[in-house]
Amino acid sequence: MKILLVISRYSLAGVPLAQIRLADYLAKSHQVTIVCGYDETNSNLIYESKYKFINLGKQRSLKMLPFLFKYLLKNDVDLIFSSEDNTNIVTNLAAIFSWSKAKISSSSRVHPLDKEAYKNYKKIFSKSWFFFNLYKIISKRSNVLTTVSDEQAKIYNDFFKTNRYECVHNIALP
């Protein structure tokens, strides 16, 4: 199975490390590629022998869109894991525009109202309102929407008035 993990940035904390652990586990039996917007560590990842790591050098998620679009056009990806709302939008847009048949798992990790992007989501035509509504529409391309806790899933389901968010805890390797 060809698996693509999309992360907006690589650092030695939180979401990137969880995605690296997932890639490390999946690479045991699948062909795994990580597309990273920006590597804050300049580390040349020690995991590279297990999977392909592509650092785009783009500090904004939206700037990843052209590469992801072309990548999905040229590669027959079976499964995509994306995390963080901005990156989820870009990943889903790339899949829509490229007509990719890949299954997509989009993970949200932070309470939506703790994010600057949603601060004024009720103010019509504000940047937050636009982002909120875009996310609601674009996330429909995802096959599954996940969070890292049951409470977080409830918060996202309530916030977006849906029942699609499910809890999938971060992978913990021995």
TILUM-992754 format. One record per residue: residue in one letter; x, z, y of N, C-alpha, C in turn. Coordinates in steps of 0.001 Angstrom, whole numbers, plus 500000, padded with zeros to 6 digits. Last residue first. Layout:
// residues N
AXZYXZYXZY;...
***
This chain:
// residues 174
P506989521614501086507873522725500722509292522530501222;L504919520558503823505788520243502687506685521429502367;A501798520199504965502877521172504911503686520894503629;I499838518295507178500526518373505893501654519401505991;N497142519714509010498462519078508972499093519281507595;H493766519316507777494895520134508217496200519355508151;V491114517820508937492161517536507980493387518280508484;C487722517915509698488981518662509712489891518178508583;E486086515196511348486287516053510188487632516755510328;Y483662513607513335484947514308513263484982515259512078;R481066512601513395482098511857512667483412512595512520;N478836513189514763479131514050513611480245513427512771;T478471513425518346478595512680517099478756513678515962;K479057514050521107477698513948520546477671513028519325;F481502514683522073481168513261521995479789512994521385;F481312517506521942481718516836523172481289515370523189;D480642518016519243479743518415520330480043517628521601;N482897516957517952481563516464517616480563516808518713;Y484910518551519132484888517099519357483519516507519024;I484132521103518145484267520863519586484181519366519884;K484293520682515364483011521035515989483040520740517485;A487042520221515139486089519179514736484722519440515375;Q488034522732515953488333521542516752487363520405516415;E487130524286513802486652524566515163486859523357516068;D488611523210511695487149523107511676486572523320513077;S491536521373512738490836522615512397489338522364512402;V492608518971513474493423519819512594492771521167512282;T490483516075513114491124517101513928491865518006512955;T489597512577512819489989513885512310490524514785513410;L487557510001511869488067510719513029488374512134512572;V487721506981510040487571508439510037488208508995511304;N487774504390510843487010504721509643486779506213509521;S487428503220514157488096504113513208487187504386512018;R485656501935515790486460501108514882487177501953513837;K484695503893517418483796503432516340484541502523515358;S486405504256519486486628505076518281485702504687517137;I485351502680521530486491502173520760486688502961519469;I483264504380522576483002503033522056484108502582521099;K484528506758523321483331506797522472483069505437521818;Y486550505761525009486910506411523747485717506447522791;L484981504832527134485808503898526366486151504492525014;N483953507276528060483051506259527493483802505205526693;F486340508575528885485398509214527967484525508163527282;F487371506726530775488123507061529567487206507652528497;F485320506797532744485673505550532076486377505826530756;W485470509473533492484208508930532966484483507653532178;S488105509555534487487717510376533335486442509853532677;K487894507870536719488819507524535646488465508292534365;S484396507520537575485718508121537732486597507661536571;F481869506566537102482878505616537528484235506241537855;I480386509738537470480227508313537159481281507471537868;K481550512567536191481500511892537491481529510384537246;K482029513610533729480617513473534124480453512754535459;Y484784513890533463484110512851532678482639512661533040;N486982515120534699485796514753535490484939513729534775;K488832515599532528488479516644533502487188516342534265;Y489906513948530587488474514233530522487987515199531603;A492646513727531084491844512513530974490340512775531016;E493758516237530840493507515710532184492550514519532133;K492441518355528373493183517139528701492775516652530087;D490794520308527762492138520729528140492980519535528563;L488563519069526827488524519515528218489841520124528679;P489294518523524103489132517453525083489136517929526537;H491926520218522529490556520344523037490358519325524151;V494003518067520601493876519002521713492426519033522175;R494055516114518597494751517378518374494538518432519440;S492615513625516605492645514260517920493153515675517735;S493329510722514753493353512179514825493442512648516272;S491989508154512897492376508566514245492249510078514352;S492588505925510473492348507359510637492886507752512000;I491420502814509429492069503584510480491612505031510452;K492143500083507302491381501317507497492145502145508527;A492568496696508324493133497996507955492130499118508190;K491937494225509121491018494830508155491481496229507734;S492177493002512425492794493687511289491720494325510407;W491727491449514646490821491319513502491403491963512245;S493072491981516913493795491234515880492937490967514646;F491275493495518410491725492203518934492415491345517876;I491039495802516712489875494974517057490320493580517475;A493658496780516665492996496401515410491793495496515674;A494054497316519374494921496357518695494280495873517393;L492077499313519714491985498040520439492836496967519765;N493139501336518060491854500721517726491666499390518444;T495504501904519506495561501460518106494277500761517706;V494453502742521977495343501575521912495396501019520490;I492987505033521162492333503914521842493179502642521697;N495039506618520063493927506176519223493202504983519848;T496567507151522302497135506305521257496045505798520320;N494779508873523636495273507641524267495787506656523227;D494374510978521640493299510113522100493775508820522751;E496340511422518752496184511637520190495276510556520773;S497373509176516186497061510516516668497140510566518185;S496746507170513304497035507281514724496684508690515159;F497407505345510504497209506707510988497636506731512451;I496091502696508655496744503095509900496385504544510202;L496424500572505849495983501859506382496788502205507625;D497331497986505318496161498511504614495560499736505294;V498483495134507040498494496587506934497199497049506257;D500113492497507035498880492851506340498887494357506048;N501373491321510085501546492176508909500198492572508329;K500714489825512334501760489327511438501877490101510131;L498729491287513657498506489868513354499462489373512273;L499975493727513991498828493650513086498456492209512750;Y501958492978515860502338493555514566501186493412513563;K500450492178518059501270491197517346501641491696515954;F499267494720518667498449493531518440499227492502517623;L501561496274519147500671496597518024499777495411517669;F502583494987521482503358495034520240502455495296519045;P500442495367523344500884494017522946501668494014521630;L500217498373523350499163497461522883499667496066522509;M502017499980524556502244499712523138501302498626522617;K501110500542527044502174499540526949502546499223525503;L499402502687526604498830501367526852499865500253526720;S501152504903526460500495504381525252499981502964525449;R504256504903528103502791504936528235502172504267527010;Q506916504496527588506475505861527826504973505985528016;K508538502621525205507433502577526174506886503993526358;G510297502099523147510840502457524454509797502391525564;L509603501596520532509315500562521525509915500855522897;N511049502030517523510936502688518821510760501605519885;I510153502094514281510270501157515399510019501926516694;F511275502723511117510941503385512375511196502417513516;K510459502529507714510909501806508897510410502530510147;Y511554505080505397510561504203506004511161503531507226;K513827506200504376512587506311503610511499505386504133;S515830505918506190516043505318504876514771505338504034;E514983507390508450514900505930508446515088505300507074;Y515157510066508883514230509622507843514240508112507644;I516621510705511048517307510822509759516450510290508617;L516266508887514050515647509567512918516400509551511595;N517600508495516430517766507540515329517316508164514012;S517211510149518689517766510705517455518135509698516380;N516204510524521257517258509529521017517986509837519713;T514057512114521841515254512769521312516446511831521203;E511868510667522590512449511573523585513782512165523134;D510979507556522016511704508614521317512424509474522349;Y507855506033522380509068506489523049509688507635522269;G506012504903520550506114504423521916507448504769522540;C506621503943517271506719505032518242506843504436519639;V505477503234514200505673502631515507505557503764516515;I506622503422510959506196504210512117506495503393513354;T505662502297507784506305501971509049505738502903510114;V505939502367504265505519503032505500506354502558506686;Q504783501660501201505628501057502229505124501562503588;H504575504485498928504006503392499725505040502852500702;S505579506740497740504911505763496876504304504578497632;K506989508128499634507383508296498232506755507234497333;A505816507866502072506881506917501736507373507061500304;L504156510062502366503572508782501953504622507776501501;Y506022512036503238505279512197501990504757510845501484;D506910510941505650507881511326504627507198511432503263;A504506510769507072505241509542506701506214509816505570;L503984513517507390503042512659506670503741511384506201;R506190514252508942506001514867507618505043514032506775;I505620512693511203506855512440510451506742513039509045;Q503264513912512088503224512519511648504463512163510824;A504276516422512777503235516327511743503161514902511202;L506025515674514840506564516249513603505548516204512465;P504173514724516797505177513841516182505741514396514874;V502569517131517300502013515921516696503087515029516078;G505080519620517481503679519246517379503333517981516626;A508472518500518135507375519462518196506051518792517852;L510627516847518983510809517826517915509731518903517963;S509168513607519444509894514772519933509968515762518780;Y508068510443520169508691511271519145509456512378519845;R504889509238521228506242509684521527506763510483520346;S502661508100520042503016507702521409504440508105521760;I502562506667516813502703507857517648503170507432519031;V501163505424513955501382505135515361501443506453516122;L501956504218510794501691505417511587502048505091513024;L500808502128508276501374502177509612500978503497510271;I501349501051504984500803502074505871501559502056507190;K500536499190502239501277499145503499500586500064504505;M500841500000498831500000500000500000500893500000501242;
***
